[in-house]
Amino acid sequence: ALPISRNRARCCIMVRHADSCSSRCVALRMRGCTFHEAHSGRSAVRSMRKFSSRLWRPVLTAAVVTSAIGFMSGWRATRWQGAEDEAMMPTTFVTLQGARSRGSIAHRPVQARRPSVSRRALEDVATSAFLSDASWMNDPVVSCVGWFALISGLTVMRVATSDDVHTPSEFLKVRGKSESGQPVICLGDSITRGNLSADWVSTLRSQLQEGSPVLNAGINMQCSKNIQQRIDEVIACGPSHVTVLVGTNDLKAELSPIEGFMYKVFGRLPEVPTLESYEQTLLDIREKLTAAGARVALVSPPVLGEDIRCAANKRAAEYAAVVRRVADSGGEHCSYLPLFEQTFAALPTAGGTPYCGMNFFRWCCLLCWDVHILQRDLADIQRERNLGVTIDLVHLGPEAAGNLANMVHDFVRNAEGRKLANVV
């Protein structure tokens, strides 16, 4: 038995593993206080299967690091406290099993082995350097901040990787079992996905009602190349109308080297998107969709930030010009929807908030809490942030999303009217 003290006896770490339910329970008792953490192995595996292969790695890494810091803070404090107790204890009684087997005295007082002078000097330096500077690790405020960061990361990850029930993949699963007609497919990125902004696709679905089914083919953090790679799934649904709203992430990747690297790595792109590659990709998407017999509406990306004079919106105007040029060369089966022009006209003439990647990331993370946990109204969030078109400098607010839904609704109805006129 090792020498122990009364204080150290009260500090113990118990780890239990239950194979039947694949769960672990870690109980850390320190100075009479007990904290329990329970992690379900099976639930974690099921959740991980739903995560996007391009998004969950960085967020999960941040969550693991945060939880590891919280656990190690308590473990280190316990370890140093136990070391101090051992050094302060003058004597102890130990059982010598070897002496008992030889018939000698079973118990005898033994002077505790004191560390050498050099070792004590090193421990004193380490203790003063670590414990004095790391006293914050035992602060309950720090624990609350750590757990808030962990929960925030998991919330953002769940929202960003959640799936819509009205997707092309789900439609293909039940296609032979239902009598639904040709669907209307909205293809795009997070602006189309709608779980980080106002959901204009759901508004369109309610407007069409008993018409064709409306499918949401928007996926967060995707560039035009990513959409080009999954165009075959859209064509397999046999859509009558397809809207293509993509380019915001291409624009962000071009403006910021950090975001360009992020989209290239996590999007598995061969190169950082540019305006020239964006035009070629959009041409290929248009050709494949029109060749499949679908009527296509190319939507220009909205404003980036709310400052009409900032460099981001000047570049966004060039992206909108590319979309218009590609749509005009597509013939009668391709239309152009001027979302950029609509959102740009709604910006203030002075005093607008320019695009900033850090402000966007901060507001986007807070938006997950405000909308999906606190259930706050998007219009109230816009007013608090002094924004009028977007809710985080990128994603659409309620009014802009409603205008987009109206444009797409008119596109579908007018195309159906022209089709009936040609039949007659």
N, C-alpha and C positions, 0 to 999 in steps of 0.2 A: 504494500500500500504506500502511495506517495504521501509526503507530508502535506497536510491540508489545514486550513484555518476555518474559523467559524464563518467569516465573511465569504470565503470561497465556497464553502459548503452550500451556501444559499444561492450561488450562481452556477447553474448547470444548463447544459444544452442537451435536449432530448430529440432524437430523430426517429420517427417511426414510419415504416413503409408497409402499406397494406396492399398485397399483391392482388387480392380478389377484386378490388375496385380501382386499381392502378392509381392510387392517390398517395400523397405525401403530406404529412403534417409536421411542421417544425415549430416547436415550442421553446421559446427563449425566456428563461427566468433569470432576471437580474435584479438584485436588491428587493426581492419580494414582489416584483411586478412580472406578470406573465403576458406574453403576446403570442397570438396564434395566427399562423398563415396556412391556408389550405388550398392546394392546387389540384385540380382534377386532371389526370393525365388523358383520359378519354375525351373530355370536353375540349382540351387543348388541341388534340389531334384533329377532332372534327372541325374546329374553328380554323386551324391552319390550312385545311384543304380548301376553304372558301376564300382564302386571301389571294390577292393578285400576286403572281410571281414577280411582278415588276415593282410592287409598292411595299410589301410587308417587310422586306429585309431592313431598310433603314429605320422604319418606325419601331419594329420589334427590337432592333439593336439598342435604340435609345431607351426603350422601356426596360430592357434587361439591365442596362448599365445603371439606370435610376434605382431599380429595386436592389441591385447588388450593393450600391453605395449605402442604402438604408440598412441592409443586413450587416454589412461589414463594419458599419459604425458601432453598432451594439456589440458585435463580436470582439472588435479591437478593444473597446472600453472594458469589457469583461476580462479579456486576457491581461491587460496592463494592471487591472485591479488585483487579479490573482497573483501576478508576479510581485507586486508590492507587499501583499500579505505574507508570501513565502519569505521574502527578505527580512521582514520585521519580526518573524516568530523565532524566539531564542532556542527552544528545545522542543522535542516531540518524541513520542514513543512509536517505534516501528517493530513489527513482528518479523523475526529472522527465522524463516522456515528451515534454512540449512543448519542453524545452530540447534534447533529443536531435534532434527534428525540425528545430530551427534550427541544428544543428551545434555547439552549445555543449557544455560539459562534461556528461557523462552522470551522474556521481556527485559529490556534494560534501557536506561535513558541514553540517548545518543545526541550529541551536540549537532545541531543543524549545520549543514555545510554552507558556509558563507561564501559568496562569490569573491573572486580575487579583486585586488585594488583596480586593476585595469578594466575588469568586467563591470565593477560597480561604477566606474567613471563613465564607461560607454552607456550603461543603462541610465545613469543620471542625465547624461546629455540627450539620449533618445527620448526619455520621459519628458524632460522639460521642453524639447523641441517639438514633440508630437502632441502630447496631451495639452500643453498650453495653447498651441495653435489649433488643435482639433477639438476644443471644447464645444464648438458648434455642433459636433456630431451627436451630442446628447440633448440638444435643444429640441423641444417638441415642435417648435415652429418650423424647424428644418424638416422634421419628419412629415409634417402636414404638406409642406411644399413639395417634398419628394413624392408623396403619394398622389398629390394633385397632378404633378407632371406625368406620373405613370398612368393614371386614369385618363388624363387628357390624350396621351399617346394612343391608348387602346381605343378611345372614343373616335379619334380621327381615323384610325386604321379601320375600324368597323364601318364608319360612314363611307369612307373612300372606296371600300371594297365590297360594299353591299350590292346585291343584285336586284334588278327590277323583275317583276313577274311577267311583264309584257316585253320580252326580248325575242330576237330571231331564233335563238337556240330553243327557248320554250315553245315558240310557235311551231318549229319543225317537229318537236316531240309529239304534239297533239294535232298535227295537220290532218292526218288521215282519220282522226276520231271526231272532228268537228266539221260543220258545214260553213265555216267562215269563208268569205270571199278573199280577193286579193288584198293584202295588207298595205297600209301606208307606213313606210319606215322612215324614221328620223335618225340619220346617221351623223355621228359627231363625237365630241369629247365631253368634258365635264359640264359645259354649258348646256348640252343636250341631255346629259344624264340627269341633271336637275336635283341631285341630293345635296349639293353644296350651294344651290341658288334657287331662285324661283323655277318651278317645274312647268315650263311652257308646253311640254309634250302632254302632260296630263290635262292641261287646259284645252289643248287641241282635241284630245280624245273625248272630252265632255262636249265639245262643240259639234263634233261629227256624230256622236251618239250612235245611232243605229246604222251608220254607214260602214265602211270598211274598218277592220281592226287596225289600231295604231300601235306600232311597235317602237320601243325605245332602244336604239342601237348606239347609245352614247356610252363611252367608257372614259373614266377619269384619267388624266395625265397622258393622253394619246395625241400624237402628231399625225400629219397627213400620211406619212409612210406606214404608221401602224394601222390606219383605217384602210389603206390600200391592201394590206396583207390579209384583212378579213372581209374583203368585198365579196368573196365567193359565198360566204354564209348568207349575206344579204340577198344575193341573186337567187340562191336556192329557195328562198321564201316566195319567189314569184311576185314581187311587189308591183302594184299599179303606179305608185308615186313614191319617190325617194327624195328627201331633203338632205343636203350635205352641208353641214356647218362645221368647218374645221379651219385651223390656221392660227388660232390664238396661241397655242403652245409652240408652234413653229416660230411665231413672232417673238415670243418670250425667249426662246432658245437662241435666236439670232441676236437679240439685244444684250443678253447677259452671258458671259463665259461660264459662270457657275451653273446657271439653269441649262445652258447648252450641254455642258458635261453631264448633268443629271438626266436630261431627256435622252441623251445618246446612250448612257450606260443602262439605265433602268428600262428604257424603251427598246433596247437592243437594236439601235439604229446604226447603219454603216457609217454615217457622218452626221455632223450637226446640221439641222435643217437651215436652208437658205431660201430666199425669195425665188430663185431660179429653180431649185429642186421642188419647191412647193407648187409652182406652175406646172411642171411636168407631171407631178403626181396627181394633181387635180385633173389634168387632161386625161390621164389613164383611167381615173375613177369615172369620169363622165362617159368615156367611150364604152367601158364595160357595162355600165348601167343602162345606157341608151340601147346598146346592142342586145340587151336582155329584154327590151320592150317596155322599160319603165320610163315614166315621165319624171325628169330630174329638175330639181330646184337647187341651184347653188346659192348659198347664203354667205354674204360677206361677213367676216369676223367683226364683232363689235369693237367699241373703243377700248383702249388699254389705259386705265387711269381716267381722270375727269378734268384734265388740263388740256385745252384745245391747242396750246402752243408747245406742248412737250414733244420730245423726239419720238416717244413711243407712238403717239397718235399720228405723227407725220408718216412714220413707217407703216402704221396700220392702214392709212389711206392708200398706200402703194399696194398692200395686200388686197384691199377691196377692189382696186383697179384691175388686178390680175384676175380676180374672181369674175368680175364683169366681162373681161375680155374672153375668158374661157367659156362663159355662159353664152355670150353673143355668137360665138363660133360653133355652138352646138346644135343649131337648127331649131325647128319648131318644137322638138321634144325636150328642150332644155330652157329653163327660165332663170332669171336673176332676181334675188330678193335682197334689197338694199338695207340690211340691218346696220351696217356701219354708218350709212348716211342718216338713218333715223336716230341712232344713239348719239352721233356727233352733233346733230342739230339740237338735242336736248341738253347739251353741256352748257354750263355757265360761261359767259363771255370773259369773265375774269375771276380769279380766286379759286379755280378748280384744283383738286388734289392730283398731283402728278403720280404716275405709276412708280412704285418702289417695291422691290421684291420682298424686303423684310416686312414692310407694312402689310403687304398682301398675305404673306405667310402667317403673320400674327392674327390678322382679322379672319383669315380662313379657319384657323384652329379655334378661335373663340366662337366662330359661327357654328361649329359642331355642337358646342355647349348650348349656345343661345337657342338654336332651332331644334336639335334632336333631344336635348335633356330638359332645358327650361321651357321649351315650347313657346318661344317668343315670336312675335309677328315680325316679318321681314321689313315692313314699312317703318316700324319703330326703330329697328336696328339701323336702317338707312339714315333716319333723322339724327340719331345719336352720333353717327360717324360723319355727318354733314355731307352725305353723298346723295345724288339724285338719280343716276342711271344704274350704277352697279351697287353691289353690297360689300365688295371687298377690293375694288379697283379692277376686277376681272369678270366675275360672274354677274349675271343680270339680276336687277331688282324686279319687283312685282310688275311695275308699269311697263318696263322694256320687254319683259317676258310675255306679258299680255299682248303687246303690239306684234311681237314675233309670231305668236300663236294665231293672231288674226291674219297676218300675211300668208302663213302656210295654209290656213283654212280657205282663204280666197284662191290660192293657187290650186288646191285640190278641187274646189267646186268649179272654178273656171275651166280647168282641164277636163273635168267630167262633162261640162256643158259643150265644149268644143268637140269632144268625142261623140256625144249624142248627135250633134249637128252634122258631123261627117257621116254618121250612120244613116240619118234621114236623107 
